[in-house]
Amino acid sequence: MLGSTHGTLTTHSRPARVVACGEQPPHTVHGMSEPHRDGGGQGACPVDRDVSGRPLHAPVPDLDRFFRPESVAVIGASDTEGRPNTGITRQLIAWAERVGARLHPVNPGRTEVFGRPCHASLADLPEPVDLAVLLVGDPLPVIEQLAEAKVKFAVAFASGFAETGERGAAAQERLAEAVARSGLRLLGPNTNLNAFEKFRTDLDGPAIALITQSGHQGRPVFSLQELGIRLSHWAPTGNEADLETADFLSYFATRPEVGAIAAYVEGLKDGRSFLLAADRAARNKVPVVAVKVGRTETGARTAASHTGKLTGADEVVDAAMRQFGVIRVDGLDELQDTAALLARARKPTAEGVAVYSISGGTGAHFSDLATAAGLRLPTLGAAKQAELHQWIPEYLHVANPVDNGGHPVGDWRGRKILDAILADPAIGVLICPITGPFPPMSDKLAQDLVDAAEQTDKLVCVVWGSPVGTEDAYRRTLLGSSRVATFRTFANCITAVRAYLDHHRFVDGYRSPFDDAPRVLSPSARKAQALMRPGQQLSEHAAKQLLRAYGIRVPREQLVTSAAAAVRAASLVGYPVVMKASGPQLAHKTELGLVKVQLTSASQVRDAYRELTDIARYEDVPLDGVLVCQMIERGVEMVVGVTRDSLFGPTVTVGLGGVLVEVLRDVVVGVPPFGEDQARAMLDELRGRALLDGVRGAPPADLDALVETVLRVQRMALELGDELAELDINPLVVLPRGQGAVALDALAVCR
């Protein structure tokens, strides 16, 4: 992959940081005193927990002594050529010299390693050790020794753990338990030397911090240094028996030199920890770009509810990342280009994108792709177009995209055009796709773009489409610029620019949902807990009582056990009525014929009662009675539900409901906690969102009532926690604006 972003060099200033746990004192980085972002060392935050006892702030492990130790012990050090430990020892010695650490070889079979005194054990070392590197096949027996020596950090390279199956997973669990008892922090097992790479120290500007579970997958990002983009850290997390992605995410989000965090994630160790770490990054306005493998994985679970069948594990991960501003990309080329742009580009002055090219076809093609991806290409005003036509022939299109026809870029007019476009207050990003080198035009255009970028605070991007990549205009002019972001493909440019605009829009309006998460149980929770039946599925009648406890509206209805009682209930509820069998084993009543609608007389009610009970008897389905319900005829049918994800716990699903819910599968997932804005954003993601605005003469639906219901269901999920395995409200009929929403049917499964 040849392409890469080379973004602006000037360090962009960040707004005042959000400090959740009190200010930390300034600290020195590379000899310069800079304010530390919030969250110093472990234990810096006061304990703050939600109703389920889970923390509401991410602890920030003090990893300074991991990345910059004063003393290092290499256990199992060797200098015998041909042995794996020898190469690792040699690399660690070179790394220790670069970071100014004292390195002590430890090996009972040697007195000297590479000319350095070698000690028989940790107890023989002349000083306390910050970091121990374990070059042993089984690190478990060494952990107790490390604890006795009060070592702060350790790295285990050994493989044969959770990556190998059940036996290896059990061994890793024993290792994790030993580490937890020891008080030290462990990286690995099954990690590598990426943390001890040789980083370039001659580069400045905001840096990228890199987190990978597979070392090789981080190579493209690490290689950005060869294009002048700074890398500050690399955390190869391996199997994450102790230190995990979330720990490094929290730490990097507090580092003043880090402009963006790039991550390659194969699996998350703990969903809640990841959310808290992403929240810390969002509070501190640090962009996080991630490749998360597993998009095709489906949730392997048995679900009674509709909503339990509608989402897989990856959809939940996707929702969690989106809610907390993590930018998910698919390819490593996208990871490096997007992270580089976000790390170094200044905050946008406007969201409008202008496309400028020497070919009308190129401009039209790029503009189509950019618009389809959600970028906004505003039409330039009449005055601006007239200004551009001073230098561009009248017959060429300059409204946006701007086509110069080619010739103006070869003389003084080229720079005039660029400056005029960049002066438009509606334009925050200028993108110039150059599909192939044509030196009489492309060389001058590249230099004009670089010169114009030096004089503006707006983002200037170039797509250099040549498959060769050896041209001077590309290698020297564009990549030599500290202010132009250069890409090799249309797709990567569009992905990165969209992420850049989305990120700044997100963090500028960000309010942490953890700030508003419930800390104490509400009276509703206590009422609901009394209705729960551990290990059982509730009947529709009992499930609706659960909804009532949380203020969720249900129809007028009565549960009856005789035909005569059904007739009396119908007169009280008011005709027309709906009658439904109600029992704890009934998940989907319609398929069994256990729902009767539009009943308008006492005789119809009596007949319906007998038919429903006969069917239930024939199907051997126990009932707690028959519901006689108010008929709700007008509204938009939605589904709202709760399921449990193995990583993130309770999740909330909302989408188009009714009998076709599993066919349409038009649903979105929210991972609690989230606020009203996120609930509305979830609705905006639905393909059928327009139905809520009213179509074909239908009135707009009561969107506020729907959002309120989603938030009440979320509170139920948070407060009932492990007690509620699944909840399914389908349909939730959203009535016309101002009339509310009514849960016509409900299913609940208790754990």
Steps between C-alpha positions, in 0.01 A plus 500: 500500500667816380254762612511688823390824654754768572305749708563840647802539720387790715382373836131571526379639826228318689225669698526484876491136600210347688621383838278241659705433809687818586801669346838337479824696535697592188772257394793522268517336159824517302618783722191716447247557774153422370168458676412135550157396381260380766555177688848460636595169656295212626278597784482863388122485459259468792284190485180579316268215407166449335199312636654165410824582681703551183752789487408816309856620434792322338803455724816621327786261565829680556688350207780758493741251656400235250584707195786693667641277775808594698601137550425181306557134581520245217423160651640224284746733327741334260788582265533157339467555128216318330270499802178709489574652840825640370339712231241629745766579760703691242196705396408577861854620575482741206156621607608553862789713381264714289259566788773542762419189703745279689467138380580199719524151346366221724595137434626252762714323239710802404725756664506737207278583196631724222769625734252594772496335846228232508320429828371164617164631621293812549602504866861554392431817303671816627185714480119481477368431152228690314459248218575128475507329161432127531682288243376175654264234368271514805478840669272379782775384742679833459202718601544440873868597476405819320251584772760446773739730312221759464539519123249742349458352150574178319481380140433135413582397143416133553225346287283192560227673698144601410583505129544120507165387641346397833817371666690813405210719617510328840875563523443866413234527768747368759756753377248785523405401855865492605561843348194642676632375834850631431418868452712534187363570151564250222507549123423176318542209482541433127626853435810624317769765488296778336499711817881509477530607137728779390285811467621800305581790729554761230129547427275750669133587503220297661575127499309178442492248784448145376323204664500160331415145595694376200840660461525460125169679451651815648785518251324728248430759770851474644638556149338843488818626667671458164261761361570743784210414730592454863428183702529527877406156640417148390312267734484138376240362740517132406263277697423770760520284811535828690571823313245542222411732215287716729794563737719635223210693348442679831870570546561629148195726525674687783832547324551854367716387207235261367290649221313178412482137608503224238393151602481156346263293716426131460291462813407718794577364845229697678232714336445734794872578531512580130203738527654683794832533319329627184305744716824634644638552151180679394510725809858592413413544129756238395392318182503121506511308170459124512493190286287242681501161334193277513240686295359172372471342843145443614372479852475133596217514750151369539249781532130488571435861405500662159777737600720217623503361147565826319854596604831323494806564712668719239197728471527567872871577472424733211233682701727533803780650293266739323345624826836590649653648187736217408551513123478149362674427171544175310851498353847567633550757223190683626631471856830668420355771274214589732709497818771713338251762385318515833823522696637798315227703331363807673142535608277577197375855454201378295358167387470582132726309259618644168623267226746655253651323201660548159243261351123528501469121502729465799312767694161348421614149592653605831202721584258212446696278735544773762132596501391135523729465804327791674742784435334834434604677179330841521429687179728801480316832490451704184761756606758227566428334166540836322832547677621157387394571143759779491756220459289204384316502163128579525391170346654296786310403815624679814204464737667204685663291380725757339640404159783724380541328163870439557679800354460747790706277731806552282539871574422770757126431485533168685586652835232770462234231457613307807507808720154605382347162585668487840378852579135386480369484861279199419801291398703327771669234287649521150559169321692481175501158329790462256435171323833481321823696460524742208803712592408818308188521716526266798842618622396866508163409653668300778728790588211749496300272732792481743551877492128570546483256794776693675289816492167358624364342815277274289567139410649439156492142372651353184431160347805398297364225277817389322566128559874569483547738791857593412426840343672804652169683525378223730813389686657842554239770455191345656656263754754767583222732612403518863163653413353290219327167566590269213313180415539236231134402454168680476345264756762557769482876457122503532507266801760711680336837427159373608654365822678832557178701471296246696754487783509874558123527481470215750749623760384862479154393615606209718347448838597178670200272554674366809447837668124443493497125564277406797691457826212378718201280432178681420164413663410349162782248537373382837151448359641316200725275708195374689352387166807305383494120499858365487559261213153550354338670204222732610154494346390797295289618791795482744738658247263795457493547875876530477460774239242680713749505788729709277224732380478345153144529373301184422140470372197477727462130563382235743611141558199266517444128557147453369289595201260695719785696655631570150167658399498717811859604440425593139225734607736667746793522256274621218430343162665410268734277701790262445515165681824311556600187685743581782744247639865478606593263216350707220768683302326561167123468527406603145655188346277278718184695430481626858415861411155625394446859386215737414249334731192723513232304691445287807435189285830547318678536834343179637589307185851637501555399861392141430715481185810636669475261794429204270811574292713534812366169631568331168854641483553407865590858588420601860322836538465742784192639327382690197569871452219725385675807363422843362529508120764748381457545127710793388874550532847385393591154625846486659694244699704588810689236690780398732746219448825410671833505320785288628739798488290806574216364712150640440437660160193683373356440153251722318359461151200449279268248664192293432468155351775565241765608749727201435455536124569874481778488762503878508639544851784679674675423826592726788743406777405655836555749632387747235306824508213656310720622215632149441149355514393741226814420302408131516163577342668702226699191399186301414436443131129557564554816706273700264197303625526687827473831317175399331467363146214483249284734704569343840567746783847521656550255785568602859878483479546642850289220648701238311829645624363511854401134476848403376657685793264336750583158357868585532453592865322170553792316340753683719310464825385139463842397369556127511141436609365588154625272224273628222220747444296537183235767441343426164313679380551829673248714316617859470191716472473834318704787644393595852306176563777278635603141438332179615658158557248256352696185576797413719719204582750484784745227598653498849843356576 
